[in-house]
């Protein structure tokens, strides 16, 4: 049967056009991969993120093995992420004023160097806790520039029409790596030590840098009459006066502050409560990744952004409930199973918030708004990690995690109550940014934060 110039329209034997075939669920879920640059980004990042998760698990276990202190686990977590909170506004301004492609290449190269330094110190058995803290802080500085540029660069690779799908696929890649990386790290740490995990992470950055260098990117210099400081302030003003974006970011910040520190306390749960050691730590983190991957694929298969506001509120509440269940479990496999829906709910909340924010923000402000997103997502986490470490020393890890989950549940309730008031402005912003995948304005209104 001949095929016409439109791949979705076939010609019958009588020469008449047959109705266009709708895309399959798989084609719909993978539609962003039709963009060459995104395919290169996706494949390189998948390899690199496996290494990143290996390093995260190995670093947490190394700190715990050297010190046995939940407080120091919290301090290292604080050191790794507080630079994002402080420097992300500068990183966002850089992303909006300069070539985002080149900024991401530079940050990935810097991350490679830091991973190899940590590997060398660990393999030579010269590593000390202060080394880990300094290198974690330097990586945080790199991330303050990397995250806003990388998030804003996604729009340049796929356009607004495929933005939600690209974010969901990016999240599925991130969480697929979360399954593989911790599992590999658990085996390597138990058999040959943490240093080889750090070395493997350094090698993995070569893949993403190669993918970035192979991209064909056209950069149009942006003309800015305002000073860099005025440029940064403009981004904060936009967030403050745009209620849907502001409320999404406040909820994201609350979750990062009170609920996300569960990962910092995970070595304590693995060792003292579940008695499963480094291998168990890898399985527990991998279980979270399984759930998160399922959540990402759910979003990838979604064809519009209708109802994502409700998804944010419900997933936040579900994340809180599953963390409460996990915090009081003393059976390893029960804890592992509970972390699957926890990972799913966490991923849906983060990715749906990211999608809605980028759908509402103009491209010229995208880097700076994503910088505020970085401050809320990663910047609040160090404060939460430090708070959780101190509180866990006094109250124990289970009670600390439960307290944070209850606060998270309260935040979800407040957001749900405010949701109806946010719909009108959210719809107007989404229509203005043509985020409905090329749909007419009257159809775009249906695909809003409601």
N, C-alpha and C positions, 0 to 999 in steps of 0.2 A: 504493500500500500504506500503510495508516494506521500511524502511529508511536505507541507507547505512551508513558507518562510517563517511562519509562526510555529514554534515547536509545540505549542499547546493546541494547534488546530490541524486536523487531518483532512485529507481529500478522499472521498469515497470513490469506488470504481466507476460511478456514473459522472464523476467530475464535480459533484456538489460538496461544499464544505460541511464537515461534521461539526457538532458543537465542541467547543474547546474543553479539553480534559482538565479538571481541577488538579493542582499539584498534590502529590501524595503527602502523607504525614511526615515521611522522612525528608522529602524535598523541602517541605515547609520548615522543618526543624533545622536543616542545613543550608538555608538559602544564603546566608552571609558568606559562605565559602565560595560562592561564584565570583567574589572579588579577589583578584590575584594577591594583592597586598595583604588582605586579611588571611588568606591561606598560608602565606609565608609567616605571618605573625603567629598564627595559631600553632603551626607545627613547631616553630622554634620555641615558643613559650611553653608548650607541653613538656618538652625535654627539660627546659630550664626550671620549671616549677617543681618537677619531681626532685631535682637537686635541692631546691629551696626548702621543700618539706623535709627532706632528709636532714638538712642542716638544722632546721628548727627543732626537730625531735632530738637529734644528737646533742645540740647545744644545751637544751633544757636538762637532758640526762647528765651531761658533763658537769653542769653547775651543781646539780643535786648530788652527784657522786663525790664531788670535791668538798662540798660544804654540808650536805644533809639539811639545809635550811630552807624553809618555805619563804622566809623573809628575803633571802638573797635571790631566790627565784623571782620574786616580785620586783626586786631592785633591777635585776638584769632585764626583765620585761619592760620596766620603766625606762631604762637607759636606751633600749632599742627603739622606742616609739615616741618618746617625748620630743625629739627633734622634729618629728612630723607636725606636731601641734604648734611648735614655735615657728618653724620655717616654711610650712606649706603655703602661707600667703605669698611669700616671695617666689616659691616654686610655681604657683599658679600664674603669677604675673609674668614669669619667664616663659611659661607655656603659651601665653596669649600674645607675647611680644616677639617671640623667636620661632624658629623652625622646630616644631614638636618632634619630628622624625629624628633630627640630629640630637635633640635633648635626650630622647630615649636611648639612642645609641651610646651617648656619653655616660648615662647613669648605669646602663647594663655593664659597660666596661669597668666602671668603678666598683660595682658589686663583685665582678669577677676577681679583681685584685684583692679585695677584702676577704673573700672566701679562701683564696690561696694563702694569705697571711695567717689566718686562723688555722688552716690545715697544717702549715709548717710548724707553728707553735705547738700544736697538739701532738703531731707525729714525733716531734723532737722531745716531747715530754717536758717542755719548758713552760707550758701554758699555766697561767694563774687566773684567778677569778677576775682580777682587775683588767687583764688582757681582754677577756671576754666582754667585760663591760665597755671598754673603750671601742673595741671593734663593733659591738652592737650599736653603740651611739653613732659611730661613723656611718654604719649602714642606714641608720635612721635618717641621717642628714641626706644621704643619697636618695632615700625613698621620698623625702619631702619634695624633691624635684621630679622624681620618676613618676609618682602616682598621678599628680594632676596632668602631666604631659601625656602619659600613656592612656589615661581615661579619655582625655580630649582628642587624642590621636585616633581613637576608635571611630569617631564620627567622620574623620577625614578618609578613613579606609573604606567605609561602607555606606556613608550617607545617612540621613535621618530615617529614610524609609526602612532600612534594615537594622536600625540601631538596637531595638530591643532584642532581636535575634542574636546580634553580635555580642551584646552584653551577656545574654544567657549562655551562648556557646563559650564565651570567655570564662564564665563562671563554671561551666561544666568541665572545661579544661583544668581550671584551678582546683576543682574538687576531685576530678579524676586523679590528678597528681597527688592530692591529699590522701587518696587511698593507697597509691603505689609507693609514694615516698616514705611515709612512716613505716610501712611493712618492711621495706628494704632496710631502712635505718634500724629498726628493731633487731633484725638479723645481724647486720654489720656491727652495731654497737656491742651486741652480746658476744660476737665471735672475734672481731679484729679491732674494735675500738672506734671512738668517735672521729678521730682524725681523718679516716678514709671517707667518711660521709662529707666532711667539709671539702676534701679534695674533689670528690665527685661533683659537688655543687659548683665548684670553680670551673670544672670542665664543661658542665652543662650550659654555662653562660655562652660558650662558643656557638652553640646552636642558634640561640635567639639573636646574637649579634650578626651571625651570617645571614639569617632571614631578613633582618632589618637592612643590611647592606645590599641585598638583592632586590629590594623594593624599588618601584618607579614612583617617586613622589614629586609632585610639582608644588613648590612653595611660593605663595604670593606674599611678599613682605607687607606687614600690617603697619599702617601709618598711625602713630599715636602722638597727639599733641600734648597730652598730659604727662606729668612726671611719673616715674615708677611708683612713688608713694601714693599719688592721687589715683593711679591705676589700681593699686591694691584696695584702697578705700572704696572705690567704685564697686568692686566685687562684693564687699561686705554690705554696702548699702542696698544692692540689688537683692541679696539674700534676706536682709532684714525686712524689706518692704514687700517681698513676695511671699505671702502667707503659706501657700501650699509647700513651697520649697523650704521655708523656714521650719514648718512643723515636721516635715519629713526628716530634716537634718537634726532637729532637737531629739526626736525619737531615736534616730540612729546613734546619736551621741550618748543617750541614756543607756541603750543596749550595750554599747561598747564599754561604758563605764562600769556597769553593775553586773552584766551577764557574760560578756566575752572573757573576763579573767578566768573562766572555768578551765581554759587551756593552760594557763600558767600554773594552776593547782593540780593539773592532771598527773604529774609525776608522784605527787603525794597520794592521790587516789590509787594509782597503779601499784605503789610500793607498800604503803602502810595499811590501806583499807582493803584493797582487792588482792594484795600479795601476788602480783603477776610480773613484776620486774620490768626490764626494758622491752622485752618482747610484748608483754601485755600493754605497755604504753603505746607501742606501735599499732597494736590491734584496736585499742580504744580510739586513737586519733583516726585510724583508717575507717572505723565504723561511722564516725562523724562525717568523713568524706563520702562514704557510700550514700548516706542520706542527702548530703549536699549535692552530689551528682544527680540524684533522682530529681531533686527540686530544680536544678538548672535545666535538665532536659524537659521538665514540665513547662518551664517558661519558654524554652526554645521552640516548642511545638505550638505555643500560643500565637495566634495570628494578629492580635491587636492588644492595646493596653487597657481595654475596658475592664473595670473592676479591680485594677491593681492596688488602688487605695485600700480596699477591703482586704486584699491579700496581705498587705503590709500589716494591718492591725491584727488579723487573725494569726498570721505566722509569728508575730512578736509574742502574742499570748501563748501560743503552742510551744515556742522555744522556752518560755519561762516555766511552763508546767513540766516539760520533759527534764529540765535541769533540776527541778525540785525532786522528781522521781529518782534521777541519777544520784543526787547528793546523799540520799538515804539508803541506797542499795549497797549490800555487802556481798553480792554474788557477781562474779566476774562476767558471766555470760548474760545475766540480766542487765547489768550496766552497759555492756556492749550493745545489746538490742535497743535499749532506751536511747542511746546516742545516735541511732540511725534517724528517727524522727526529729531529734534535736538538730542534727545537721541539716535536714531538709528544711525545717522551719527557719533556721538561721540564714540559710542561703537565699530562700525566697524573700525574706525581709530585706536583706542587703541588696540583692539584684533588682528587686522590684522598685526599691527606693532609688537606686542608681538610674534605672530606666526612666522613671517618672521625672526625676530632676533634669536629666539630659534632654528629655522630650520638651521640657518647658523653658530651657535656657537658650538664649541666642548664642550662636557660635563664637562671636567675638568676646563673650563673657565666660565661655565654657571652661577654660583653664582655671580661672579664678574661682568659679563656683565649685568646680571639682576639687580645688584646694581646700575649700571649707568642708566639702564632703570628706576629704582626707583627714582633716582635723577632727571631725566627728567620728569617723570610722576607725582610724588608727591613732589619732592624736589623743583621744580620750582613753584609749585602752591602757597606756602606761600609768595614768593616774589610777585606773581601776586595778591594774596589776599590783601597784604599790600598796593600795588600800587593801586588796585581797590578801597580799602577803602578810601585812601587819595584823589584819583581823584573824587570819588563819592561825597565826602564832598564838593568839589569845583564846579564840573560840573554837578552833579546829576547822578543817577544810569543809566538812559537810554543812555546818551551820552557816559559814561564810557564804557558800554558794547558794544556799536557800534564801538568805537575806537579799542577795542581789537579784535572785529570780523573782521574788515577791515585788521588789521595786520595779522590775521590768514589766511584770503583769499590770501594775498600776499605770505605767506609762502607756501600755497598749489600750487600756480602758479609756484614758483621757483622749488619746488620738481617735479612737472609735467615736467618741462623743462629739469631737470637733469635725469629723469627716464631712457631714452634710454642708457645713459652712464653707468648706474649702473647694467644693465642686465647681462653682461658677467660674471663679478665677482660674482654676486649673484648666478647665475646658478652653477658656479664651487663650491662655498661654500655649496650649498644645496646638490649637488651630493656627495661631500666629507663627509657630515654628514649623508648620506643615509636617507634623510628626505622625500623621495618620496613614503613612505609606502611600501618599498620592491620592487619597480618597477625597471626595468633595467635602467641603466644610461641614455640611449637615451630618455627614457620616462620621467625621472626626469627632464631633461632640459626643458621640456615644462611646468613644474609646478614651475615656478620661479617668481621673482619679476616683471616680465614684465607685 
